[in-house]
Amino acid sequence: MRQMAGVLKPYQADVLIIEGLADRQAAQRLVTLMKPQAFALASFHTFRAGPGAGSQALGPSVAVLSRKQPLTARTADWRSSGQVDAPGGFQFVAVPLGTNVLCLYNSLFVDTPAALTNARMAQASLRKRDLAAQYLLHHMRWMGESLTNPATAFFLMGNLG
């Protein structure tokens, strides 16, 4: 963690997105090691196959470190949206940058193993992936209309494909 902090400090970034940290405590430790630069842990999340922290991780964890406190941060499983019955979801963080806002989205969509070998299951998975993308676009439009800042930038990362 000290090595990572040493590499990141010289960049003078306002926001850092770090993939693959072991847990929230590791992310907090990195924030502490970044001092004297002032960073806050804006968001940390690992999507899991089932409820609870003990279930299998679906992908790497993603930590968002920011020089300013986020305006809002949330994560949502696709299933909790009521529209997409698939594992994964999205992580969202809105960070102020001067008078502007940066909205970061990290999405994770996981195909079932059957979708990789069965044509009918692959079509169903494609429809779910499309619904997930539509849900994200709806959320992005809603954020764009809700914020009154002069400029809002959106950054979407992940694997919606």
C-alpha positions in Angstrom: 0.0 0.0 0.0 2.9 2.4 0.7 4.3 1.7 -2.8 0.9 2.4 -4.4 0.5 5.7 -2.4 4.0 6.7 -3.4 3.2 6.2 -7.1 -0.1 8.0 -6.9 0.9 11.1 -4.9 2.8 12.9 -7.7 -0.1 12.9 -10.1 -2.1 15.7 -8.3 -5.4 14.1 -9.4 -8.7 15.4 -8.2 -10.3 11.9 -8.5 -8.6 8.5 -8.4 -10.4 5.3 -9.5 -8.6 2.2 -8.2 -9.6 -1.3 -9.1 -8.8 -4.5 -7.1 -8.2 -3.4 -3.5 -8.9 -6.2 -1.0 -11.5 -4.4 1.1 -12.8 -1.1 2.4 -10.1 -1.1 5.1 -7.4 -1.3 2.5 -8.9 1.6 0.6 -9.0 3.7 3.9 -5.4 2.8 4.6 -4.5 4.0 1.1 -6.3 7.3 1.8 -4.3 7.6 5.1 -1.0 6.9 3.3 -1.7 9.6 0.6 -1.3 12.3 3.2 -0.4 15.2 3.2 -2.6 15.2 0.2 -6.2 15.3 1.3 -8.3 12.5 -0.2 -11.6 11.0 1.0 -12.9 7.6 0.2 -15.9 8.6 -1.9 -17.1 5.1 -2.6 -16.0 1.5 -2.3 -17.9 -1.5 -3.7 -17.5 -5.1 -4.7 -20.5 -6.7 -6.5 -21.3 -10.1 -5.1 -23.1 -13.2 -6.5 -25.6 -13.2 -3.6 -26.5 -11.2 -0.5 -23.9 -10.7 2.2 -20.2 -10.0 2.1 -19.4 -13.8 2.2 -20.7 -14.6 -1.2 -18.4 -14.8 -4.3 -17.2 -11.6 -5.8 -18.4 -11.0 -9.4 -15.6 -8.7 -10.3 -12.8 -6.6 -8.8 -13.6 -4.0 -6.1 -13.6 -0.4 -7.2 -12.6 2.4 -4.9 -13.1 6.1 -5.8 -10.9 8.6 -3.9 -11.7 12.3 -4.2 -10.1 15.5 -3.0 -13.6 16.8 -2.2 -16.5 15.1 -0.4 -18.9 13.5 -2.9 -22.3 15.2 -3.5 -23.8 11.7 -3.5 -22.6 8.1 -3.8 -24.6 4.9 -4.2 -24.5 1.4 -5.5 -27.4 -0.5 -6.9 -27.8 -4.2 -7.9 -29.5 -4.7 -11.2 -32.1 -6.9 -9.4 -33.0 -4.1 -7.0 -33.9 -1.9 -10.0 -37.0 -4.1 -10.5 -36.2 -4.2 -14.3 -33.1 -6.4 -14.7 -32.9 -9.9 -13.4 -29.2 -10.4 -13.6 -26.2 -10.4 -11.3 -24.1 -7.2 -11.0 -25.2 -3.6 -10.9 -23.7 -0.1 -10.9 -21.7 2.2 -8.6 -22.3 5.9 -8.9 -20.4 8.9 -7.4 -21.0 12.6 -8.1 -17.9 14.7 -7.2 -17.8 18.5 -7.3 -14.9 19.9 -9.4 -15.0 23.7 -8.9 -18.4 24.9 -10.0 -18.9 21.7 -12.1 -19.7 18.1 -11.3 -18.2 14.8 -12.4 -20.6 11.9 -12.4 -18.7 8.6 -12.3 -20.5 5.3 -13.1 -19.0 1.9 -12.8 -21.2 -0.9 -14.2 -20.9 -4.7 -13.9 -23.0 -7.1 -15.9 -22.4 -10.8 -15.6 -23.6 -13.4 -18.1 -24.7 -16.7 -16.7 -22.6 -19.7 -17.7 -25.5 -21.0 -19.8 -25.6 -17.8 -21.9 -22.1 -18.7 -23.1 -23.2 -22.0 -24.6 -26.9 -21.8 -25.2 -28.3 -19.5 -28.0 -31.7 -19.0 -26.3 -30.0 -18.1 -23.0 -27.6 -15.8 -24.9 -30.5 -13.9 -26.4 -32.1 -13.5 -23.0 -28.8 -12.3 -21.6 -28.5 -9.7 -24.4 -32.0 -8.4 -23.6 -31.1 -8.1 -19.9 -27.8 -6.3 -20.9 -29.9 -3.9 -23.0 -32.3 -3.2 -20.1 -29.3 -2.6 -17.8 -27.9 0.0 -20.3 -31.2 1.7 -20.6 -31.5 1.9 -16.8 -28.0 3.5 -16.6 -28.9 6.0 -19.4 -32.1 6.9 -17.5 -30.1 7.5 -14.3 -27.6 9.6 -16.3 -30.4 11.7 -17.9 -32.1 12.2 -14.5 -28.8 13.3 -12.9 -28.1 15.7 -15.8 -31.5 17.3 -15.4 -31.3 17.4 -11.6 -28.0 19.2 -11.2 -27.9 22.9 -11.6 -24.1 23.2 -12.1 -22.9 25.0 -15.2 -21.3 21.8 -16.6 -21.7 18.2 -15.7 -19.4 15.5 -17.1 -20.3 11.9 -17.2 -17.8 9.0 -17.1 -19.0 5.5 -17.6 -16.7 2.5 -17.1 -17.3 -1.2 -16.6 -18.4 -4.0 -18.8 -21.8 -3.5 -20.3 -20.3 -4.0 -23.7 
